[in-house]
Amino acid sequence: MNFIHRKYKIYSFLVLIAINLPINSNAHVRGTFTSEQGAQKKSLELGCKGIHQNKDKWLPCENEQELHKYLRK
């Protein structure tokens, strides 16, 4: 019984992790830059306008919502 209970807890934990992973997590990997120039170049490639800053990183497009919209294309 203890083994089944432990196995169930592990399985439940893994399912919860999978459910809670952000769908757009890959967007930041492809759209985050340490320089304004890199973000501006990517902005032109994506076809969006402007750049924005998030903490110490630069991202293309005017805001996060626009960035995710263009990265999904």
N, CA, C and O atoms as a Tripos MOL2 file, in Angstrom:
@<TRIPOS>MOLECULE
protein
  292   291    73     0     0
PROTEIN
NO_CHARGES

@<TRIPOS>ATOM
      1 N           0.8250   -1.1900    0.0000 N.3       1 MET1
      2 CA          0.0000    0.0000    0.0000 C.3       1 MET1
      3 C           0.8690    1.2550    0.0000 C.2       1 MET1
      4 O           0.5690    2.2120   -0.7130 O.2       1 MET1
      5 N           1.9280    1.2610    0.7790 N.am      2 ASN2
      6 CA          2.8080    2.4150    0.8600 C.3       2 ASN2
      7 C           3.4650    2.7050   -0.4870 C.2       2 ASN2
      8 O           3.5920    3.8660   -0.8750 O.2       2 ASN2
      9 N           3.8830    1.6590   -1.2030 N.am      3 PHE3
     10 CA          4.5100    1.8190   -2.5110 C.3       3 PHE3
     11 C           3.5340    2.4440   -3.5060 C.2       3 PHE3
     12 O           3.9110    3.3370   -4.2640 O.2       3 PHE3
     13 N           2.2910    1.9850   -3.5080 N.am      4 ILE4
     14 CA          1.2750    2.5210   -4.4130 C.3       4 ILE4
     15 C           0.9950    3.9780   -4.0880 C.2       4 ILE4
     16 O           0.8600    4.8020   -4.9930 O.2       4 ILE4
     17 N           0.9070    4.2980   -2.8250 N.am      5 HIS5
     18 CA          0.6650    5.6710   -2.3920 C.3       5 HIS5
     19 C           1.8040    6.5910   -2.8400 C.2       5 HIS5
     20 O           1.5520    7.6880   -3.3400 O.2       5 HIS5
     21 N           3.0360    6.1560   -2.6670 N.am      6 ARG6
     22 CA          4.1980    6.9440   -3.0630 C.3       6 ARG6
     23 C           4.2220    7.1340   -4.5820 C.2       6 ARG6
     24 O           4.4940    8.2300   -5.0720 O.2       6 ARG6
     25 N           3.9400    6.0700   -5.3140 N.am      7 LYS7
     26 CA          3.9220    6.1380   -6.7750 C.3       7 LYS7
     27 C           2.8360    7.1140   -7.2420 C.2       7 LYS7
     28 O           3.0600    7.8860   -8.1740 O.2       7 LYS7
     29 N           1.6850    7.0850   -6.6150 N.am      8 TYR8
     30 CA          0.5880    7.9890   -6.9460 C.3       8 TYR8
     31 C           0.9790    9.4390   -6.6860 C.2       8 TYR8
     32 O           0.6690   10.3170   -7.4910 O.2       8 TYR8
     33 N           1.6530    9.6980   -5.5740 N.am      9 LYS9
     34 CA          2.0860   11.0580   -5.2460 C.3       9 LYS9
     35 C           3.0810   11.5760   -6.2780 C.2       9 LYS9
     36 O           2.9930   12.7310   -6.6950 O.2       9 LYS9
     37 N           4.0180   10.7410   -6.6890 N.am     10 ILE10
     38 CA          5.0040   11.1480   -7.6920 C.3      10 ILE10
     39 C           4.3160   11.4270   -9.0120 C.2      10 ILE10
     40 O           4.5850   12.4490   -9.6450 O.2      10 ILE10
     41 N           3.4420   10.5480   -9.4350 N.am     11 TYR11
     42 CA          2.7110   10.7270  -10.6840 C.3      11 TYR11
     43 C           1.8930   12.0170  -10.6440 C.2      11 TYR11
     44 O           1.8980   12.7820  -11.6090 O.2      11 TYR11
     45 N           1.1950   12.2610   -9.5440 N.am     12 SER12
     46 CA          0.3910   13.4780   -9.3990 C.3      12 SER12
     47 C           1.2640   14.7200   -9.4800 C.2      12 SER12
     48 O           0.8880   15.7070  -10.1140 O.2      12 SER12
     49 N           2.4080   14.6760   -8.8510 N.am     13 PHE13
     50 CA          3.3280   15.8050   -8.8720 C.3      13 PHE13
     51 C           3.7890   16.1040  -10.3020 C.2      13 PHE13
     52 O           3.8140   17.2630  -10.7140 O.2      13 PHE13
     53 N           4.1480   15.0740  -11.0500 N.am     14 LEU14
     54 CA          4.6030   15.2620  -12.4320 C.3      14 LEU14
     55 C           3.4900   15.8060  -13.3190 C.2      14 LEU14
     56 O           3.7460   16.6430  -14.1840 O.2      14 LEU14
     57 N           2.2890   15.3540  -13.1210 N.am     15 VAL15
     58 CA          1.1560   15.8570  -13.8950 C.3      15 VAL15
     59 C           0.9260   17.3350  -13.5850 C.2      15 VAL15
     60 O           0.6980   18.1290  -14.4980 O.2      15 VAL15
     61 N           0.9840   17.7050  -12.3300 N.am     16 LEU16
     62 CA          0.8010   19.1080  -11.9570 C.3      16 LEU16
     63 C           1.8830   20.0000  -12.5530 C.2      16 LEU16
     64 O           1.5970   21.1170  -12.9840 O.2      16 LEU16
     65 N           3.0990   19.5260  -12.5790 N.am     17 ILE17
     66 CA          4.1830   20.3000  -13.1890 C.3      17 ILE17
     67 C           3.8990   20.4980  -14.6760 C.2      17 ILE17
     68 O           4.0210   21.6110  -15.1870 O.2      17 ILE17
     69 N           3.5250   19.4360  -15.3640 N.am     18 ALA18
     70 CA          3.2520   19.5180  -16.7970 C.3      18 ALA18
     71 C           2.1000   20.4760  -17.0910 C.2      18 ALA18
     72 O           2.1510   21.2270  -18.0650 O.2      18 ALA18
     73 N           1.0840   20.4530  -16.2710 N.am     19 ILE19
     74 CA         -0.0720   21.3300  -16.4710 C.3      19 ILE19
     75 C           0.3030   22.7880  -16.2490 C.2      19 ILE19
     76 O          -0.2120   23.6690  -16.9370 O.2      19 ILE19
     77 N           1.1770   23.0500  -15.3130 N.am     20 ASN20
     78 CA          1.5060   24.4190  -14.9540 C.3      20 ASN20
     79 C           2.6480   25.0210  -15.7530 C.2      20 ASN20
     80 O           2.9720   26.1940  -15.5670 O.2      20 ASN20
     81 N           3.2630   24.2510  -16.6340 N.am     21 LEU21
     82 CA          4.3230   24.8290  -17.4490 C.3      21 LEU21
     83 C           3.7300   25.8540  -18.3920 C.2      21 LEU21
     84 O           2.7390   25.5760  -19.0670 O.2      21 LEU21
     85 N           4.3240   27.0400  -18.4480 N.am     22 PRO22
     86 CA          3.7740   28.0590  -19.3390 C.3      22 PRO22
     87 C           3.9600   27.6720  -20.8010 C.2      22 PRO22
     88 O           5.0370   27.2380  -21.2100 O.2      22 PRO22
     89 N           2.9120   27.8330  -21.5680 N.am     23 ILE23
     90 CA          2.9600   27.5090  -22.9890 C.3      23 ILE23
     91 C           3.9430   28.4220  -23.7110 C.2      23 ILE23
     92 O           4.5880   27.9990  -24.6710 O.2      23 ILE23
     93 N           4.0630   29.6560  -23.2650 N.am     24 ASN24
     94 CA          4.9010   30.6230  -23.9540 C.3      24 ASN24
     95 C           6.3310   30.6800  -23.4220 C.2      24 ASN24
     96 O           7.0590   31.6290  -23.7160 O.2      24 ASN24
     97 N           6.7360   29.6990  -22.6580 N.am     25 SER25
     98 CA          8.0740   29.7510  -22.0770 C.3      25 SER25
     99 C           9.1580   29.7960  -23.1320 C.2      25 SER25
    100 O          10.1950   30.4260  -22.9220 O.2      25 SER25
    101 N           8.9430   29.1410  -24.2610 N.am     26 ASN26
    102 CA          9.9260   29.1520  -25.3360 C.3      26 ASN26
    103 C          10.0250   30.5190  -25.9930 C.2      26 ASN26
    104 O          11.0600   30.8390  -26.5770 O.2      26 ASN26
    105 N           8.9890   31.3300  -25.9150 N.am     27 ALA27
    106 CA          9.0040   32.6400  -26.5440 C.3      27 ALA27
    107 C          10.1080   33.5140  -25.9860 C.2      27 ALA27
    108 O          10.7640   34.2370  -26.7360 O.2      27 ALA27
    109 N          10.3240   33.4580  -24.6830 N.am     28 HIS28
    110 CA         11.3670   34.2880  -24.0960 C.3      28 HIS28
    111 C          12.7620   33.8200  -24.4780 C.2      28 HIS28
    112 O          13.6810   34.6340  -24.5720 O.2      28 HIS28
    113 N          12.9320   32.5520  -24.6930 N.am     29 VAL29
    114 CA         14.2360   32.0490  -25.1180 C.3      29 VAL29
    115 C          14.5790   32.6060  -26.4940 C.2      29 VAL29
    116 O          15.7240   32.9800  -26.7470 O.2      29 VAL29
    117 N          13.6010   32.6610  -27.3750 N.am     30 ARG30
    118 CA         13.8250   33.1370  -28.7340 C.3      30 ARG30
    119 C          13.7420   34.6510  -28.8550 C.2      30 ARG30
    120 O          14.1370   35.1960  -29.8860 O.2      30 ARG30
    121 N          13.2470   35.3430  -27.8490 N.am     31 GLY31
    122 CA         13.0220   36.7750  -27.9860 C.3      31 GLY31
    123 C          13.6440   37.6370  -26.9190 C.2      31 GLY31
    124 O          13.2090   38.7730  -26.7320 O.2      31 GLY31
    125 N          14.6380   37.1530  -26.2150 N.am     32 THR32
    126 CA         15.2790   37.9040  -25.1370 C.3      32 THR32
    127 C          16.7150   38.2270  -25.5130 C.2      32 THR32
    128 O          17.4610   37.3570  -25.9640 O.2      32 THR32
    129 N          17.0950   39.4840  -25.3250 N.am     33 PHE33
    130 CA         18.4330   39.9330  -25.7160 C.3      33 PHE33
    131 C          19.0680   40.7740  -24.6160 C.2      33 PHE33
    132 O          18.3760   41.4030  -23.8160 O.2      33 PHE33
    133 N          20.3860   40.7710  -24.5910 N.am     34 THR34
    134 CA         21.1020   41.5820  -23.6110 C.3      34 THR34
    135 C          21.3440   43.0040  -24.1200 C.2      34 THR34
    136 O          21.7010   43.8880  -23.3420 O.2      34 THR34
    137 N          21.1520   43.2270  -25.4170 N.am     35 SER35
    138 CA         21.3680   44.5580  -25.9750 C.3      35 SER35
    139 C          20.1250   45.0570  -26.7070 C.2      35 SER35
    140 O          19.3210   44.2680  -27.2040 O.2      35 SER35
    141 N          19.9840   46.3740  -26.7630 N.am     36 GLU36
    142 CA         18.8750   46.9810  -27.4990 C.3      36 GLU36
    143 C          18.9750   46.6540  -28.9850 C.2      36 GLU36
    144 O          17.9610   46.4360  -29.6480 O.2      36 GLU36
    145 N          20.2100   46.6220  -29.5080 N.am     37 GLN37
    146 CA         20.4230   46.3680  -30.9290 C.3      37 GLN37
    147 C          19.9070   44.9820  -31.3340 C.2      37 GLN37
    148 O          19.2830   44.8370  -32.3860 O.2      37 GLN37
    149 N          20.1620   43.9770  -30.5130 N.am     38 GLY38
    150 CA         19.6770   42.6290  -30.8020 C.3      38 GLY38
    151 C          18.1580   42.5780  -30.8300 C.2      38 GLY38
    152 O          17.5660   41.9300  -31.6930 O.2      38 GLY38
    153 N          17.5340   43.2640  -29.8840 N.am     39 ALA39
    154 CA         16.0670   43.3070  -29.8370 C.3      39 ALA39
    155 C          15.5050   44.0490  -31.0400 C.2      39 ALA39
    156 O          14.4840   43.6430  -31.5940 O.2      39 ALA39
    157 N          16.1600   45.1300  -31.4500 N.am     40 GLN40
    158 CA         15.7000   45.8810  -32.6150 C.3      40 GLN40
    159 C          15.8030   45.0460  -33.8870 C.2      40 GLN40
    160 O          14.9030   45.0740  -34.7250 O.2      40 GLN40
    161 N          16.8890   44.3090  -34.0290 N.am     41 LYS41
    162 CA         17.0730   43.4530  -35.1990 C.3      41 LYS41
    163 C          15.9830   42.3800  -35.2430 C.2      41 LYS41
    164 O          15.3950   42.1340  -36.2960 O.2      41 LYS41
    165 N          15.7160   41.7470  -34.1090 N.am     42 LYS42
    166 CA         14.6850   40.7080  -34.0420 C.3      42 LYS42
    167 C          13.3000   41.3000  -34.3020 C.2      42 LYS42
    168 O          12.4530   40.6570  -34.9230 O.2      42 LYS42
    169 N          13.0730   42.5180  -33.8280 N.am     43 SER43
    170 CA         11.8070   43.1960  -34.0610 C.3      43 SER43
    171 C          11.5610   43.3610  -35.5600 C.2      43 SER43
    172 O          10.4490   43.1360  -36.0390 O.2      43 SER43
    173 N          12.5910   43.7490  -36.2900 N.am     44 LEU44
    174 CA         12.4740   43.8770  -37.7480 C.3      44 LEU44
    175 C          12.2170   42.5260  -38.3970 C.2      44 LEU44
    176 O          11.3970   42.4270  -39.3090 O.2      44 LEU44
    177 N          12.9030   41.4850  -37.9420 N.am     45 GLU45
    178 CA         12.7140   40.1370  -38.4890 C.3      45 GLU45
    179 C          11.2870   39.6360  -38.2600 C.2      45 GLU45
    180 O          10.6960   39.0000  -39.1320 O.2      45 GLU45
    181 N          10.7480   39.9280  -37.0910 N.am     46 LEU46
    182 CA          9.4020   39.4640  -36.7480 C.3      46 LEU46
    183 C           8.3190   40.2820  -37.4430 C.2      46 LEU46
    184 O           7.2130   39.7930  -37.6760 O.2      46 LEU46
    185 N           8.6440   41.5300  -37.7710 N.am     47 GLY47
    186 CA          7.6640   42.4100  -38.4020 C.3      47 GLY47
    187 C           6.8960   43.2700  -37.4250 C.2      47 GLY47
    188 O           5.9370   43.9390  -37.8090 O.2      47 GLY47
    189 N           7.3000   43.2620  -36.1690 N.am     48 CYS48
    190 CA          6.6300   44.1180  -35.1920 C.3      48 CYS48
    191 C           7.3980   45.4300  -35.0570 C.2      48 CYS48
    192 O           8.4750   45.5940  -35.6300 O.2      48 CYS48
    193 N           6.8330   46.3550  -34.2950 N.am     49 LYS49
    194 CA          7.4440   47.6710  -34.1260 C.3      49 LYS49
    195 C           7.9310   47.8460  -32.6990 C.2      49 LYS49
    196 O           7.2960   47.3840  -31.7510 O.2      49 LYS49
    197 N           9.0690   48.5190  -32.5570 N.am     50 GLY50
    198 CA          9.5720   48.8890  -31.2520 C.3      50 GLY50
    199 C          10.2430   47.7660  -30.4840 C.2      50 GLY50
    200 O          10.3270   46.6290  -30.9490 O.2      50 GLY50
    201 N          10.7160   48.1110  -29.2990 N.am     51 ILE51
    202 CA         11.3300   47.1710  -28.3670 C.3      51 ILE51
    203 C          10.8680   47.5520  -26.9670 C.2      51 ILE51
    204 O          10.3480   48.6480  -26.7610 O.2      51 ILE51
    205 N          11.0520   46.6660  -26.0210 N.am     52 HIS52
    206 CA         10.7520   46.9900  -24.6270 C.3      52 HIS52
    207 C          11.7260   46.2610  -23.7220 C.2      52 HIS52
    208 O          12.3780   45.2990  -24.1290 O.2      52 HIS52
    209 N          11.8130   46.7340  -22.4900 N.am     53 GLN53
    210 CA         12.7410   46.1530  -21.5330 C.3      53 GLN53
    211 C          11.9770   45.4170  -20.4470 C.2      53 GLN53
    212 O          10.9350   45.8710  -19.9740 O.2      53 GLN53
    213 N          12.5220   44.2640  -20.0610 N.am     54 ASN54
    214 CA         11.9710   43.4690  -18.9630 C.3      54 ASN54
    215 C          13.1400   43.1380  -18.0450 C.2      54 ASN54
    216 O          13.9850   42.3030  -18.3670 O.2      54 ASN54
    217 N          13.1720   43.8000  -16.9120 N.am     55 LYS55
    218 CA         14.2930   43.7090  -15.9740 C.3      55 LYS55
    219 C          15.5690   44.1190  -16.6940 C.2      55 LYS55
    220 O          15.6670   45.2540  -17.1610 O.2      55 LYS55
    221 N          16.5590   43.2190  -16.7970 N.am     56 ASP56
    222 CA         17.8270   43.6020  -17.4480 C.3      56 ASP56
    223 C          17.9180   43.1090  -18.8930 C.2      56 ASP56
    224 O          18.9870   43.1820  -19.5000 O.2      56 ASP56
    225 N          16.8180   42.6120  -19.4480 N.am     57 LYS57
    226 CA         16.8090   42.0850  -20.8170 C.3      57 LYS57
    227 C          15.9910   42.9810  -21.7440 C.2      57 LYS57
    228 O          15.0740   43.6770  -21.3080 O.2      57 LYS57
    229 N          16.3380   42.9500  -23.0230 N.am     58 TRP58
    230 CA         15.6150   43.6850  -24.0480 C.3      58 TRP58
    231 C          14.8470   42.7060  -24.9140 C.2      58 TRP58
    232 O          15.3450   41.6350  -25.2610 O.2      58 TRP58
    233 N          13.6300   43.0870  -25.2570 N.am     59 LEU59
    234 CA         12.7700   42.2330  -26.0540 C.3      59 LEU59
    235 C          12.2000   43.0200  -27.2290 C.2      59 LEU59
    236 O          11.9440   44.2180  -27.1120 O.2      59 LEU59
    237 N          11.9990   42.3450  -28.3680 N.am     60 PRO60
    238 CA         11.4060   43.0260  -29.5160 C.3      60 PRO60
    239 C           9.9190   43.3000  -29.2760 C.2      60 PRO60
    240 O           9.3160   42.7540  -28.3520 O.2      60 PRO60
    241 N           9.3530   44.1370  -30.1070 N.am     61 CYS61
    242 CA          7.9420   44.5410  -30.0860 C.3      61 CYS61
    243 C           7.6940   45.5230  -28.9260 C.2      61 CYS61
    244 O           8.4990   45.6390  -28.0020 O.2      61 CYS61
    245 N           6.5770   46.2070  -29.0080 N.am     62 GLU62
    246 CA          6.2810   47.2590  -28.0270 C.3      62 GLU62
    247 C           5.9790   46.7280  -26.6330 C.2      62 GLU62
    248 O           6.1820   47.4290  -25.6420 O.2      62 GLU62
    249 N           5.4900   45.4810  -26.5510 N.am     63 ASN63
    250 CA          5.1530   44.9110  -25.2520 C.3      63 ASN63
    251 C           5.1340   43.3860  -25.3440 C.2      63 ASN63
    252 O           5.2870   42.8150  -26.4240 O.2      63 ASN63
    253 N           4.9430   42.7370  -24.1940 N.am     64 GLU64
    254 CA          4.9530   41.2700  -24.1200 C.3      64 GLU64
    255 C           3.8450   40.6470  -24.9790 C.2      64 GLU64
    256 O           4.0700   39.6440  -25.6570 O.2      64 GLU64
    257 N           2.6690   41.2380  -24.9460 N.am     65 GLN65
    258 CA          1.5390   40.6940  -25.6910 C.3      65 GLN65
    259 C           1.8470   40.6640  -27.1890 C.2      65 GLN65
    260 O           1.5950   39.6610  -27.8560 O.2      65 GLN65
    261 N           2.3840   41.7490  -27.7110 N.am     66 GLU66
    262 CA          2.7400   41.7970  -29.1330 C.3      66 GLU66
    263 C           3.8500   40.8070  -29.4600 C.2      66 GLU66
    264 O           3.8050   40.1430  -30.4960 O.2      66 GLU66
    265 N           4.8350   40.7040  -28.5910 N.am     67 LEU67
    266 CA          5.9410   39.7730  -28.8200 C.3      67 LEU67
    267 C           5.4270   38.3480  -28.9650 C.2      67 LEU67
    268 O           5.8050   37.6450  -29.9020 O.2      67 LEU67
    269 N           4.5770   37.9200  -28.0560 N.am     68 HIS68
    270 CA          4.0640   36.5480  -28.1070 C.3      68 HIS68
    271 C           3.2090   36.3330  -29.3570 C.2      68 HIS68
    272 O           3.2270   35.2550  -29.9500 O.2      68 HIS68
    273 N           2.4770   37.3460  -29.7440 N.am     69 LYS69
    274 CA          1.6620   37.2390  -30.9490 C.3      69 LYS69
    275 C           2.5410   36.9850  -32.1860 C.2      69 LYS69
    276 O           2.2170   36.1350  -33.0160 O.2      69 LYS69
    277 N           3.6430   37.7190  -32.3020 N.am     70 TYR70
    278 CA          4.5270   37.5790  -33.4550 C.3      70 TYR70
    279 C           5.3640   36.3090  -33.3810 C.2      70 TYR70
    280 O           5.6800   35.7300  -34.4210 O.2      70 TYR70
    281 N           5.7280   35.8640  -32.1980 N.am     71 LEU71
    282 CA          6.5110   34.6350  -32.0610 C.3      71 LEU71
    283 C           5.6820   33.3990  -32.3910 C.2      71 LEU71
    284 O           6.2390   32.3750  -32.7870 O.2      71 LEU71
    285 N           4.3660   33.4740  -32.2370 N.am     72 ARG72
    286 CA          3.5080   32.3350  -32.5520 C.3      72 ARG72
    287 C           3.3060   32.1450  -34.0470 C.2      72 ARG72
    288 O           2.8930   31.0710  -34.4830 O.2      72 ARG72
    289 N           3.5900   33.1670  -34.8320 N.am     73 LYS73
    290 CA          3.3770   33.0760  -36.2890 C.3      73 LYS73
    291 C           4.2910   32.0910  -36.9270 C.2      73 LYS73
    292 O           4.2390   31.8970  -38.1420 O.2      73 LYS73
@<TRIPOS>BOND
     1     1     2 1
     2     2     3 1
     3     3     4 2
     4     3     5 am
     5     5     6 1
     6     6     7 1
     7     7     8 2
     8     7     9 am
     9     9    10 1
    10    10    11 1
    11    11    12 2
    12    11    13 am
    13    13    14 1
    14    14    15 1
    15    15    16 2
    16    15    17 am
    17    17    18 1
    18    18    19 1
    19    19    20 2
    20    19    21 am
    21    21    22 1
    22    22    23 1
    23    23    24 2
    24    23    25 am
    25    25    26 1
    26    26    27 1
    27    27    28 2
    28    27    29 am
    29    29    30 1
    30    30    31 1
    31    31    32 2
    32    31    33 am
    33    33    34 1
    34    34    35 1
    35    35    36 2
    36    35    37 am
    37    37    38 1
    38    38    39 1
    39    39    40 2
    40    39    41 am
    41    41    42 1
    42    42    43 1
    43    43    44 2
    44    43    45 am
    45    45    46 1
    46    46    47 1
    47    47    48 2
    48    47    49 am
    49    49    50 1
    50    50    51 1
    51    51    52 2
    52    51    53 am
    53    53    54 1
    54    54    55 1
    55    55    56 2
    56    55    57 am
    57    57    58 1
    58    58    59 1
    59    59    60 2
    60    59    61 am
    61    61    62 1
    62    62    63 1
    63    63    64 2
    64    63    65 am
    65    65    66 1
    66    66    67 1
    67    67    68 2
    68    67    69 am
    69    69    70 1
    70    70    71 1
    71    71    72 2
    72    71    73 am
    73    73    74 1
    74    74    75 1
    75    75    76 2
    76    75    77 am
    77    77    78 1
    78    78    79 1
    79    79    80 2
    80    79    81 am
    81    81    82 1
    82    82    83 1
    83    83    84 2
    84    83    85 am
    85    85    86 1
    86    86    87 1
    87    87    88 2
    88    87    89 am
    89    89    90 1
    90    90    91 1
    91    91    92 2
    92    91    93 am
    93    93    94 1
    94    94    95 1
    95    95    96 2
    96    95    97 am
    97    97    98 1
    98    98    99 1
    99    99   100 2
   100    99   101 am
   101   101   102 1
   102   102   103 1
   103   103   104 2
   104   103   105 am
   105   105   106 1
   106   106   107 1
   107   107   108 2
   108   107   109 am
   109   109   110 1
   110   110   111 1
   111   111   112 2
   112   111   113 am
   113   113   114 1
   114   114   115 1
   115   115   116 2
   116   115   117 am
   117   117   118 1
   118   118   119 1
   119   119   120 2
   120   119   121 am
   121   121   122 1
   122   122   123 1
   123   123   124 2
   124   123   125 am
   125   125   126 1
   126   126   127 1
   127   127   128 2
   128   127   129 am
   129   129   130 1
   130   130   131 1
   131   131   132 2
   132   131   133 am
   133   133   134 1
   134   134   135 1
   135   135   136 2
   136   135   137 am
   137   137   138 1
   138   138   139 1
   139   139   140 2
   140   139   141 am
   141   141   142 1
   142   142   143 1
   143   143   144 2
   144   143   145 am
   145   145   146 1
   146   146   147 1
   147   147   148 2
   148   147   149 am
   149   149   150 1
   150   150   151 1
   151   151   152 2
   152   151   153 am
   153   153   154 1
   154   154   155 1
   155   155   156 2
   156   155   157 am
   157   157   158 1
   158   158   159 1
   159   159   160 2
   160   159   161 am
   161   161   162 1
   162   162   163 1
   163   163   164 2
   164   163   165 am
   165   165   166 1
   166   166   167 1
   167   167   168 2
   168   167   169 am
   169   169   170 1
   170   170   171 1
   171   171   172 2
   172   171   173 am
   173   173   174 1
   174   174   175 1
   175   175   176 2
   176   175   177 am
   177   177   178 1
   178   178   179 1
   179   179   180 2
   180   179   181 am
   181   181   182 1
   182   182   183 1
   183   183   184 2
   184   183   185 am
   185   185   186 1
   186   186   187 1
   187   187   188 2
   188   187   189 am
   189   189   190 1
   190   190   191 1
   191   191   192 2
   192   191   193 am
   193   193   194 1
   194   194   195 1
   195   195   196 2
   196   195   197 am
   197   197   198 1
   198   198   199 1
   199   199   200 2
   200   199   201 am
   201   201   202 1
   202   202   203 1
   203   203   204 2
   204   203   205 am
   205   205   206 1
   206   206   207 1
   207   207   208 2
   208   207   209 am
   209   209   210 1
   210   210   211 1
   211   211   212 2
   212   211   213 am
   213   213   214 1
   214   214   215 1
   215   215   216 2
   216   215   217 am
   217   217   218 1
   218   218   219 1
   219   219   220 2
   220   219   221 am
   221   221   222 1
   222   222   223 1
   223   223   224 2
   224   223   225 am
   225   225   226 1
   226   226   227 1
   227   227   228 2
   228   227   229 am
   229   229   230 1
   230   230   231 1
   231   231   232 2
   232   231   233 am
   233   233   234 1
   234   234   235 1
   235   235   236 2
   236   235   237 am
   237   237   238 1
   238   238   239 1
   239   239   240 2
   240   239   241 am
   241   241   242 1
   242   242   243 1
   243   243   244 2
   244   243   245 am
   245   245   246 1
   246   246   247 1
   247   247   248 2
   248   247   249 am
   249   249   250 1
   250   250   251 1
   251   251   252 2
   252   251   253 am
   253   253   254 1
   254   254   255 1
   255   255   256 2
   256   255   257 am
   257   257   258 1
   258   258   259 1
   259   259   260 2
   260   259   261 am
   261   261   262 1
   262   262   263 1
   263   263   264 2
   264   263   265 am
   265   265   266 1
   266   266   267 1
   267   267   268 2
   268   267   269 am
   269   269   270 1
   270   270   271 1
   271   271   272 2
   272   271   273 am
   273   273   274 1
   274   274   275 1
   275   275   276 2
   276   275   277 am
   277   277   278 1
   278   278   279 1
   279   279   280 2
   280   279   281 am
   281   281   282 1
   282   282   283 1
   283   283   284 2
   284   283   285 am
   285   285   286 1
   286   286   287 1
   287   287   288 2
   288   287   289 am
   289   289   290 1
   290   290   291 1
   291   291   292 2
@<TRIPOS>SUBSTRUCTURE
     1 MET1         2 RESIDUE 1 A MET
     2 ASN2         6 RESIDUE 1 A ASN
     3 PHE3        10 RESIDUE 1 A PHE
     4 ILE4        14 RESIDUE 1 A ILE
     5 HIS5        18 RESIDUE 1 A HIS
     6 ARG6        22 RESIDUE 1 A ARG
     7 LYS7        26 RESIDUE 1 A LYS
     8 TYR8        30 RESIDUE 1 A TYR
     9 LYS9        34 RESIDUE 1 A LYS
    10 ILE10       38 RESIDUE 1 A ILE
    11 TYR11       42 RESIDUE 1 A TYR
    12 SER12       46 RESIDUE 1 A SER
    13 PHE13       50 RESIDUE 1 A PHE
    14 LEU14       54 RESIDUE 1 A LEU
    15 VAL15       58 RESIDUE 1 A VAL
    16 LEU16       62 RESIDUE 1 A LEU
    17 ILE17       66 RESIDUE 1 A ILE
    18 ALA18       70 RESIDUE 1 A ALA
    19 ILE19       74 RESIDUE 1 A ILE
    20 ASN20       78 RESIDUE 1 A ASN
    21 LEU21       82 RESIDUE 1 A LEU
    22 PRO22       86 RESIDUE 1 A PRO
    23 ILE23       90 RESIDUE 1 A ILE
    24 ASN24       94 RESIDUE 1 A ASN
    25 SER25       98 RESIDUE 1 A SER
    26 ASN26      102 RESIDUE 1 A ASN
    27 ALA27      106 RESIDUE 1 A ALA
    28 HIS28      110 RESIDUE 1 A HIS
    29 VAL29      114 RESIDUE 1 A VAL
    30 ARG30      118 RESIDUE 1 A ARG
    31 GLY31      122 RESIDUE 1 A GLY
    32 THR32      126 RESIDUE 1 A THR
    33 PHE33      130 RESIDUE 1 A PHE
    34 THR34      134 RESIDUE 1 A THR
    35 SER35      138 RESIDUE 1 A SER
    36 GLU36      142 RESIDUE 1 A GLU
    37 GLN37      146 RESIDUE 1 A GLN
    38 GLY38      150 RESIDUE 1 A GLY
    39 ALA39      154 RESIDUE 1 A ALA
    40 GLN40      158 RESIDUE 1 A GLN
    41 LYS41      162 RESIDUE 1 A LYS
    42 LYS42      166 RESIDUE 1 A LYS
    43 SER43      170 RESIDUE 1 A SER
    44 LEU44      174 RESIDUE 1 A LEU
    45 GLU45      178 RESIDUE 1 A GLU
    46 LEU46      182 RESIDUE 1 A LEU
    47 GLY47      186 RESIDUE 1 A GLY
    48 CYS48      190 RESIDUE 1 A CYS
    49 LYS49      194 RESIDUE 1 A LYS
    50 GLY50      198 RESIDUE 1 A GLY
    51 ILE51      202 RESIDUE 1 A ILE
    52 HIS52      206 RESIDUE 1 A HIS
    53 GLN53      210 RESIDUE 1 A GLN
    54 ASN54      214 RESIDUE 1 A ASN
    55 LYS55      218 RESIDUE 1 A LYS
    56 ASP56      222 RESIDUE 1 A ASP
    57 LYS57      226 RESIDUE 1 A LYS
    58 TRP58      230 RESIDUE 1 A TRP
    59 LEU59      234 RESIDUE 1 A LEU
    60 PRO60      238 RESIDUE 1 A PRO
    61 CYS61      242 RESIDUE 1 A CYS
    62 GLU62      246 RESIDUE 1 A GLU
    63 ASN63      250 RESIDUE 1 A ASN
    64 GLU64      254 RESIDUE 1 A GLU
    65 GLN65      258 RESIDUE 1 A GLN
    66 GLU66      262 RESIDUE 1 A GLU
    67 LEU67      266 RESIDUE 1 A LEU
    68 HIS68      270 RESIDUE 1 A HIS
    69 LYS69      274 RESIDUE 1 A LYS
    70 TYR70      278 RESIDUE 1 A TYR
    71 LEU71      282 RESIDUE 1 A LEU
    72 ARG72      286 RESIDUE 1 A ARG
    73 LYS73      290 RESIDUE 1 A LYS
